[in-house]
Amino acid sequence: MYQQDGRAILGHKPGKISTAIKNEISRGLFASYPVHYYSRFIKVLQQLLPFCSVFRIFPSTECACRAVGEILGKEAFAEDIQDPLLSHADDDTYADNNPQMYLWRPFCSCNVTDADAIFPILPFPAKWGVVVVGFPRLNEKDVPKYFKKPVSPLVSPIALIGLEKAANMLKSILEEDTPEWENFSSDLWTQVGPYLIPNCSEDVYYQMYENLLKKDILISPDYPGPSIIPMEYTNGEIKAFRQQ
């Protein structure tokens, strides 16, 4: 139920992604090269997050935050990226000189359209390689000259093709009926779509984490980060979780 913090929300071994990555590896495209599917990836991102008018792609979160700071003229740090599921929207977290930066999660109803920068979590089951940033309040004409290219600096085609396929898979699902999840709300959990946010203290949470891990159930190891209801499961697989 950890699902790589949402990056494996469509599964840990989605076939189209694995095949695409194998094809890129067979072509020897490990190094960071400009490739034709940059534009394809940007196009599907525009369909997934239509409220973002500008997208940029970076090789790391730190690099992305430095760029966000330079593009917006405000200091930006990785630790300031907020998860809207965790209800920090009313905090005085941001000074006037800091941009508002939020995660975007699939199947989550939290409104992030008022942010300065969006960091979407796409269903590519790896936490390396590429970071996407969307800008809801920015126009291309306002982007500084150095960041006019969608990808700057370049990133590995292997990671990029994986994300492009993941984004397309997610887009296809969202174009159909929105999936419905069984109700898992309880005294211990608040549910938002497929996401479960703990209501307990950190000590209680990690005791629960250890108990469930012994029963082969992995909830998020990062309190108070959300755990995620799997797309498919049997009653036997979640019995221990239900009996908390």
PLY file of the C-alpha trace (Angstrom):
ply
format ascii 1.0
element vertex 244
property float x
property float y
property float z
element edge 243
property int vertex1
property int vertex2
end_header
0.00 0.00 0.00
3.05 2.23 -0.22
3.22 2.03 -4.03
6.40 4.12 -4.20
4.47 7.16 -2.92
2.09 6.90 -5.88
4.61 6.20 -8.61
3.44 2.59 -8.70
-0.27 3.39 -8.44
-0.85 1.57 -11.76
1.38 -1.35 -10.76
5.07 -2.11 -10.27
5.64 -3.65 -13.70
3.35 -2.02 -16.25
3.99 -3.76 -19.56
4.13 -0.80 -21.95
6.64 1.02 -19.76
8.92 -2.00 -19.39
8.88 -2.67 -23.13
9.61 0.96 -24.01
12.55 1.12 -21.60
14.00 -2.16 -22.92
13.82 -0.76 -26.44
15.71 2.38 -25.42
18.35 0.32 -23.60
18.82 -1.87 -26.69
19.49 1.32 -28.69
22.15 2.38 -26.16
20.35 5.57 -25.16
21.65 5.83 -21.60
23.25 9.27 -21.91
21.28 12.51 -21.89
20.37 13.24 -25.51
17.64 15.36 -27.14
15.04 12.94 -28.50
11.83 13.40 -30.47
9.45 12.31 -27.73
10.13 15.38 -25.58
7.34 17.08 -27.51
5.06 14.04 -27.15
5.58 14.05 -23.41
4.82 17.77 -23.12
1.64 17.29 -25.15
0.27 14.56 -22.88
1.20 16.62 -19.80
-0.87 19.49 -21.19
-3.82 17.11 -21.48
-3.36 15.71 -17.96
-2.92 19.12 -16.30
-4.70 21.63 -18.56
-4.50 24.33 -15.89
-0.70 24.46 -16.38
0.32 26.62 -19.32
4.07 25.89 -19.15
5.99 22.67 -18.40
9.69 22.09 -17.85
11.62 18.86 -17.26
14.67 18.51 -15.00
17.06 15.73 -13.92
16.43 16.14 -10.17
14.20 17.85 -7.62
17.06 20.08 -6.48
17.71 21.20 -10.06
13.98 21.77 -10.57
13.68 23.94 -7.45
16.68 26.05 -8.42
15.05 26.59 -11.82
11.66 27.43 -10.27
13.40 30.05 -8.16
15.13 31.59 -11.17
12.04 31.46 -13.39
9.74 33.01 -10.78
12.31 35.29 -9.20
11.76 33.74 -5.76
13.83 31.34 -3.67
12.56 27.74 -3.92
13.69 24.71 -1.92
12.76 21.02 -2.16
11.56 20.90 1.46
8.95 23.56 0.64
7.05 21.35 -1.82
3.72 20.65 -0.12
1.47 17.63 -0.39
-2.12 18.99 -0.52
-3.36 15.73 0.98
-1.72 16.67 4.26
-3.82 19.83 4.75
-1.04 22.38 4.98
-2.85 24.87 2.81
-3.77 27.11 5.77
-0.26 27.16 7.22
1.86 30.31 7.07
4.51 28.19 5.36
5.31 30.59 2.58
6.81 34.00 3.00
6.04 36.58 0.36
9.34 35.81 -1.36
8.76 32.04 -1.64
6.75 30.34 -4.41
3.85 28.06 -3.55
4.80 24.58 -4.77
2.49 21.55 -4.59
2.51 17.91 -5.51
-0.18 16.75 -7.94
-1.48 13.22 -7.43
-3.65 11.17 -9.82
-7.24 10.54 -8.67
-6.91 13.22 -5.96
-9.60 15.88 -5.67
-7.35 18.41 -3.90
-7.25 21.74 -5.73
-3.72 22.84 -6.64
-4.55 25.28 -9.43
-3.61 28.31 -7.34
0.01 27.18 -6.96
3.03 28.85 -8.55
4.54 25.47 -9.47
3.17 21.92 -9.65
5.26 18.76 -9.24
3.12 15.92 -10.65
3.62 12.38 -9.35
3.28 10.25 -12.46
2.78 6.45 -12.40
6.35 5.56 -13.36
7.46 3.09 -10.63
10.91 4.55 -10.03
12.07 7.51 -8.00
14.93 8.54 -10.22
15.76 10.29 -13.41
13.25 13.00 -14.25
11.25 15.69 -12.43
8.39 17.47 -14.18
7.27 20.95 -13.16
4.09 22.66 -14.36
3.46 26.41 -14.01
-0.24 27.41 -13.75
0.43 31.16 -13.64
3.21 31.48 -16.22
3.14 32.12 -19.96
5.87 30.98 -22.34
6.72 34.58 -23.22
7.54 35.22 -19.54
10.01 32.33 -19.25
13.65 33.51 -18.95
15.79 32.91 -22.02
17.89 30.15 -20.42
14.76 28.08 -19.74
13.08 28.47 -23.13
13.79 24.81 -23.96
11.30 22.35 -22.39
14.18 20.21 -21.12
17.10 22.06 -19.58
19.48 20.49 -18.81
18.95 17.32 -20.85
17.79 14.10 -19.17
18.21 10.42 -19.95
15.88 9.14 -22.71
15.39 5.93 -20.70
13.72 7.79 -17.84
11.87 10.12 -20.19
10.30 7.38 -22.32
9.15 5.62 -19.15
7.41 8.75 -17.90
5.90 9.47 -21.31
4.35 5.99 -21.45
3.18 6.28 -17.84
1.51 9.62 -18.54
-0.26 8.17 -21.57
-1.50 5.18 -19.54
-2.83 7.51 -16.86
-4.48 9.74 -19.46
-6.29 6.73 -20.97
-7.63 5.72 -17.54
-8.77 9.25 -16.69
-10.59 9.51 -20.03
-12.73 6.55 -18.94
-14.91 6.46 -15.83
-13.00 7.50 -12.71
-12.15 4.36 -10.71
-14.10 3.83 -7.49
-12.39 2.67 -4.34
-13.83 0.74 -1.44
-14.27 2.73 1.76
-11.24 2.27 4.01
-11.93 5.23 6.33
-11.64 4.49 10.05
-10.49 6.08 13.30
-6.93 5.51 12.06
-7.33 6.73 8.49
-8.92 9.53 6.48
-9.57 8.57 2.87
-9.32 10.86 -0.18
-9.91 8.84 -3.34
-7.39 5.98 -3.14
-5.23 7.82 -0.60
-5.24 7.05 3.14
-3.90 9.72 5.50
-3.08 8.59 9.05
-5.06 10.11 11.93
-2.81 8.70 14.65
0.38 9.89 16.31
3.77 9.12 14.80
4.56 6.57 17.53
1.29 4.70 17.00
1.79 4.84 13.24
5.21 3.23 13.25
4.02 0.51 15.62
1.23 -0.18 13.13
3.78 -0.07 10.31
5.90 -2.77 11.98
2.88 -4.95 12.77
1.58 -4.80 9.19
5.02 -5.39 7.69
5.20 -8.70 9.59
1.99 -9.63 7.76
3.45 -8.67 4.35
1.57 -5.37 4.09
3.69 -2.30 3.38
2.10 1.03 4.24
3.96 4.28 3.66
7.28 4.32 5.55
7.15 8.12 5.62
4.81 9.48 8.30
2.48 11.28 7.72
2.66 10.48 4.02
-0.36 8.74 2.48
-0.74 5.03 1.90
-2.60 4.02 -1.23
-5.39 1.51 -1.85
-4.24 -0.89 -4.59
-6.07 -0.93 -7.91
-6.52 -4.68 -7.46
-6.45 -6.82 -4.33
-8.14 -9.81 -2.71
-9.92 -9.75 0.63
-7.28 -12.11 1.97
-4.48 -9.72 1.03
-5.99 -6.81 2.97
-7.54 -8.77 5.83
-4.75 -7.82 8.25
-5.09 -4.15 7.31
-8.85 -4.26 7.91
-8.30 -5.79 11.35
-6.10 -3.01 12.71
0 1
1 2
2 3
3 4
4 5
5 6
6 7
7 8
8 9
9 10
10 11
11 12
12 13
13 14
14 15
15 16
16 17
17 18
18 19
19 20
20 21
21 22
22 23
23 24
24 25
25 26
26 27
27 28
28 29
29 30
30 31
31 32
32 33
33 34
34 35
35 36
36 37
37 38
38 39
39 40
40 41
41 42
42 43
43 44
44 45
45 46
46 47
47 48
48 49
49 50
50 51
51 52
52 53
53 54
54 55
55 56
56 57
57 58
58 59
59 60
60 61
61 62
62 63
63 64
64 65
65 66
66 67
67 68
68 69
69 70
70 71
71 72
72 73
73 74
74 75
75 76
76 77
77 78
78 79
79 80
80 81
81 82
82 83
83 84
84 85
85 86
86 87
87 88
88 89
89 90
90 91
91 92
92 93
93 94
94 95
95 96
96 97
97 98
98 99
99 100
100 101
101 102
102 103
103 104
104 105
105 106
106 107
107 108
108 109
109 110
110 111
111 112
112 113
113 114
114 115
115 116
116 117
117 118
118 119
119 120
120 121
121 122
122 123
123 124
124 125
125 126
126 127
127 128
128 129
129 130
130 131
131 132
132 133
133 134
134 135
135 136
136 137
137 138
138 139
139 140
140 141
141 142
142 143
143 144
144 145
145 146
146 147
147 148
148 149
149 150
150 151
151 152
152 153
153 154
154 155
155 156
156 157
157 158
158 159
159 160
160 161
161 162
162 163
163 164
164 165
165 166
166 167
167 168
168 169
169 170
170 171
171 172
172 173
173 174
174 175
175 176
176 177
177 178
178 179
179 180
180 181
181 182
182 183
183 184
184 185
185 186
186 187
187 188
188 189
189 190
190 191
191 192
192 193
193 194
194 195
195 196
196 197
197 198
198 199
199 200
200 201
201 202
202 203
203 204
204 205
205 206
206 207
207 208
208 209
209 210
210 211
211 212
212 213
213 214
214 215
215 216
216 217
217 218
218 219
219 220
220 221
221 222
222 223
223 224
224 225
225 226
226 227
227 228
228 229
229 230
230 231
231 232
232 233
233 234
234 235
235 236
236 237
237 238
238 239
239 240
240 241
241 242
242 243
